[in-house]
Amino acid sequence: MLLESLESRRLMSVSLSPAGLLTVMGKDDADHANGDTISAYVSGLSLKVNDNGVISTFLLSKVKNIAVYLRAGEDTVTIDPSVKIPCLLDSGPSTFHGDILRGGGGNDTLLLRSSLGEAYGGAGNDSLQNFGVESSLYGEAGNDTLISKQSRASESFYDGGTGVDTLDYSSATIDMLLRNGLAGGYSSVGGPLFRLGITDGVQGMENLFAGSGNDYIYGNASNNILKGNAGNDYIEGGDGNDTIYGGSGEDAMFGQNGNDTFYSKDGIKDFLAGGSGTDKANKDAIDIVNSVEASF
């Protein structure tokens, strides 16, 4: 019987396809103290992957995408800012808590499936998705999208960082309050509405997307994109040139200050108030409209 060494089996977890997909598979270890520690960085013309102490080297020009799939354990993945290649970091269906994902310098996708975890987008326009509870997501530099995959608030923290960032709660099925504080300020998301026993912290977000409940959404001084989606929503743009989507349902939308754009054409009567500035609306004939200068 031919027995492989431990080092040989570990090297088998890192592979490069002919199409340029570099795949790193985490080990399946039921002992949470022995989670994976994986990093990737550029050294000259090479891309190096440190997989739990075993270093694999690839020609940088041959690597087009990187995918890291973790398994059980408390894992840490760090992609160095020198890596501009798009990365997918998937914490996997871990039964343990505390995974840490750090994106690099490209446009990365981070899937945080465990609770009490942390995800950092790094530079680039990243997508950070939170499937767990009591987790912290940081978009950092770039125009990032932070997505809650929960049906309700989950005592997590979302910080968009620099750039024009989006907080997406479109998976939520309950009534929620989404309040964007002053530009760069701290605010919160909570639900069920008026019974905010569970909240999420929100910081550095320009765009807010609600779910299918009857939601209250408040923009800030930035140029916000605000989406009510399904449900009877109440939306205030605040200052800035805002774009407001009511979605399906009987919505009340207030542009307030700035040159705002409304989308309310859903076949249901909505209320639109433009406020100051030159405002326009894509609306139904049955909508009630105040201080909106143009239709399109």
C-alpha positions in Angstrom: 0.0 0.0 0.0 1.4 3.4 -1.0 1.0 6.0 1.8 1.3 9.7 0.9 3.1 12.0 3.3 1.2 14.7 5.2 3.0 17.4 3.2 1.9 15.8 -0.1 -1.7 15.7 1.0 -1.6 19.3 2.1 -0.2 20.4 -1.3 -3.1 18.6 -3.0 -5.4 21.3 -1.5 -4.0 24.0 -3.7 -4.5 23.7 -7.5 -4.4 25.8 -10.6 -6.8 24.9 -13.5 -5.8 25.4 -17.2 -8.3 28.3 -17.2 -6.4 30.1 -14.5 -8.6 29.4 -11.5 -6.5 28.9 -8.4 -8.4 26.9 -5.8 -7.6 26.4 -2.2 -9.5 23.9 -0.2 -9.5 24.1 3.6 -9.0 21.0 5.6 -12.0 19.1 7.1 -11.0 19.2 10.8 -13.6 18.8 13.5 -11.3 20.3 16.1 -12.0 24.1 16.1 -8.6 24.8 17.6 -7.0 23.5 14.3 -8.7 25.7 11.8 -7.0 26.8 8.6 -4.6 29.7 8.3 -4.2 30.7 4.7 -2.6 33.6 3.0 -1.7 34.7 -0.5 0.7 37.4 -1.6 2.7 38.5 -4.7 6.5 38.1 -4.8 8.1 39.4 -7.9 6.5 37.5 -10.9 5.1 34.9 -8.6 1.9 34.4 -6.5 2.6 32.5 -3.3 0.0 30.7 -1.2 0.8 29.8 2.4 -1.6 27.0 3.3 -1.1 26.1 6.9 2.6 26.5 6.6 3.0 24.8 3.2 3.9 27.4 0.5 2.9 26.8 -3.1 4.3 29.1 -5.9 2.5 29.9 -9.1 3.4 32.2 -12.1 1.4 35.3 -11.4 0.4 35.8 -15.1 -1.2 32.4 -15.2 -3.6 33.1 -12.3 -6.9 34.8 -13.3 -9.1 34.1 -10.3 -8.6 32.8 -6.7 -11.2 30.7 -4.8 -10.8 29.7 -1.2 -13.3 27.2 0.3 -13.1 26.6 4.0 -14.6 23.8 6.0 -14.9 23.2 9.8 -12.7 25.1 12.3 -12.0 28.7 13.2 -10.2 29.8 10.1 -8.3 32.9 9.0 -7.7 33.8 5.3 -5.6 36.9 4.4 -5.2 38.1 0.8 -2.4 40.6 0.7 -3.2 44.0 -0.9 -0.5 43.2 -3.5 -2.9 40.6 -5.0 -5.2 42.5 -7.5 -6.8 39.3 -8.8 -10.5 38.8 -8.0 -10.9 36.5 -5.0 -13.8 34.4 -3.7 -13.4 33.7 0.0 -16.1 31.3 1.4 -16.0 30.5 5.1 -18.1 27.4 4.4 -20.8 25.8 6.6 -18.7 25.9 9.7 -20.3 24.7 13.0 -17.8 26.8 14.9 -17.5 30.6 15.2 -15.0 33.3 14.6 -13.8 32.9 11.0 -11.8 35.9 9.7 -11.7 36.8 6.0 -9.5 39.5 4.6 -9.8 40.5 0.9 -6.9 41.8 -1.2 -6.5 44.6 -3.7 -9.0 43.3 -6.3 -12.8 43.1 -6.6 -13.5 40.3 -4.1 -16.5 38.3 -2.9 -16.5 37.3 0.8 -19.1 34.8 2.1 -19.2 34.8 5.9 -21.3 31.9 6.8 -20.3 31.4 10.5 -21.4 33.6 13.4 -19.1 35.9 15.4 -17.0 36.2 12.3 -15.2 39.1 10.6 -14.9 40.1 7.0 -12.7 42.9 5.5 -13.0 43.8 1.9 -9.7 45.6 1.4 -9.2 47.7 -1.7 -11.5 47.2 -4.7 -15.2 47.1 -5.2 -16.1 44.1 -3.0 -19.2 42.1 -2.1 -19.4 41.0 1.5 -22.3 38.7 2.4 -23.2 37.8 6.0 -25.1 34.6 6.6 -24.4 34.5 10.4 -25.2 36.5 13.5 -23.1 38.9 15.7 -20.6 39.3 12.9 -18.6 42.4 11.7 -18.2 43.4 8.0 -15.9 46.1 6.8 -16.0 47.2 3.2 -12.8 49.4 3.6 -11.6 51.1 0.4 -13.7 51.0 -2.8 -17.4 51.0 -3.7 -18.6 48.0 -1.7 -21.8 46.1 -1.2 -22.5 44.6 2.2 -25.3 42.1 2.1 -27.3 40.7 5.0 -28.6 37.2 4.1 -30.7 37.1 7.3 -34.5 37.6 7.3 -34.1 40.0 10.2 -31.5 42.1 12.0 -28.8 39.9 13.6 -26.8 42.0 16.0 -24.1 42.4 13.4 -22.0 45.5 12.4 -21.6 46.9 8.9 -19.1 49.6 8.0 -18.8 50.6 4.4 -15.5 52.4 4.8 -14.5 54.8 2.1 -16.2 55.0 -1.3 -19.9 54.8 -2.2 -21.2 51.8 -0.4 -24.4 49.9 -0.3 -26.1 48.0 2.6 -28.5 45.4 1.1 -31.3 44.0 3.3 -33.4 42.7 0.4 -33.5 39.2 2.1 -35.4 40.7 5.1 -39.0 39.6 5.5 -40.0 41.7 8.6 -40.7 45.4 9.0 -37.4 47.2 9.5 -36.1 50.7 10.3 -33.0 51.6 8.2 -31.5 54.9 9.2 -28.4 56.3 7.6 -26.8 58.8 9.9 -24.8 61.8 8.9 -22.2 61.1 6.2 -19.6 58.9 7.8 -21.6 58.7 11.0 -23.0 55.8 13.0 -26.6 54.7 13.0 -28.5 51.4 13.2 -30.9 49.0 11.6 -33.5 47.2 13.6 -36.7 45.2 13.6 -39.5 44.3 14.1 -40.4 47.9 13.6 -41.0 49.7 17.0 -39.8 46.6 18.9 -36.1 47.0 18.2 -34.9 44.2 20.5 -32.3 43.2 17.9 -30.3 45.8 16.0 -27.4 46.0 13.6 -24.8 48.8 13.7 -24.4 50.8 10.5 -21.6 53.1 9.5 -20.3 54.7 6.3 -23.2 53.7 4.0 -24.5 55.8 1.1 -27.2 53.4 -0.3 -29.8 51.4 1.7 -32.0 48.6 0.3 -34.9 47.2 2.4 -36.7 43.9 2.1 -40.3 42.8 1.8 -41.6 44.3 5.0 -43.3 47.7 5.6 -40.1 49.6 6.1 -38.9 53.1 7.2 -35.8 54.2 5.3 -33.9 57.5 6.0 -31.0 58.7 3.8 -28.3 61.2 4.8 -26.4 64.2 3.2 -24.9 62.0 0.6 -26.3 61.2 -2.9 -28.3 58.1 -1.7 -29.9 55.3 -3.6 -32.8 54.1 -1.4 -34.9 51.1 -2.3 -38.1 50.0 -0.4 -38.7 46.9 -2.5 -41.9 45.0 -1.6 -44.2 46.3 1.2 -45.7 49.7 2.1 -42.6 51.8 2.7 -41.8 55.2 4.1 -38.7 56.7 2.6 -36.9 60.1 3.2 -33.9 61.1 1.0 -32.5 63.9 3.2 -29.9 66.2 1.7 -28.2 65.3 -1.6 -29.4 64.3 -5.0 -31.1 61.0 -4.2 -32.6 58.2 -6.2 -35.6 56.6 -4.5 -37.3 53.4 -5.5 -40.6 52.6 -3.8 -41.0 49.1 -5.1 -44.3 47.3 -5.0 -46.8 48.5 -2.4 -48.3 51.8 -1.3 -45.2 53.9 -0.6 -44.6 57.4 0.7 -41.5 59.0 -0.7 -40.0 62.3 0.3 -37.0 63.7 -1.6 -36.4 66.7 0.7 -33.3 68.7 -0.3 -31.5 68.2 -3.6 -32.4 67.2 -7.1 -34.1 63.9 -6.5 -35.4 61.1 -8.8 -38.4 58.9 -7.9 -39.3 55.5 -9.3 -42.9 54.6 -8.3 -44.5 53.0 -11.3 -45.9 49.8 -9.9 -49.7 50.2 -10.7 -50.4 51.1 -7.0 -51.1 54.5 -5.7 -48.0 56.1 -4.0 -47.3 59.5 -2.5 -44.4 61.5 -3.8 -43.1 64.8 -2.4 -40.0 66.3 -4.1 -39.1 69.0 -1.7 -36.6 71.7 -2.6 -34.6 71.3 -5.8 -35.5 70.1 -9.3 -37.1 66.7 -9.0 -38.4 64.1 -11.5 -40.4 60.9 -11.3 -41.2 57.8 -13.2 -44.7 57.3 -11.8 -48.2 56.1 -12.3 -51.1 58.4 -13.2 -52.8 57.5 -10.0 -49.9 58.6 -7.8 -50.3 61.6 -5.6 -47.5 64.0 -6.4 -46.2 67.3 -4.8 -43.3 69.5 -5.8 -42.1 67.2 -8.6 -41.1 69.2 -11.7 -40.9 66.6 -14.4 -42.0 63.1 -15.4 -40.1 60.6 -17.5 
